[in-house]
C-alpha cells in the first residue's frame, strides 16, 4: 500500500490464515515465512533488492522465479 505522506510503499494491514491440511498449504506458509524473513533482513540492512534477487537467495525453496512475486504480492498487496 502506498502512503503519499511518506512517499513509500508499506506492508498492508491484513491477516490471513493458512490451514495445514496438505503439503501444498504448508509449503505456501514456509515460502511466506521465508519472504518475510528476507524482507526483515533487508529492512535492517536498509538495502533494496528486486523480486528476482529474492528468488536467487533460496532457489531450492522457491523452485520457480514467479514464486517470490506471488508471495510478495500476497504480503504487500
Beta strands, then each sheet from edge to edge (+ up, - down):
strand 1: 2-3
strand 2: 8-9
sheet 1: 1+ 2-
end
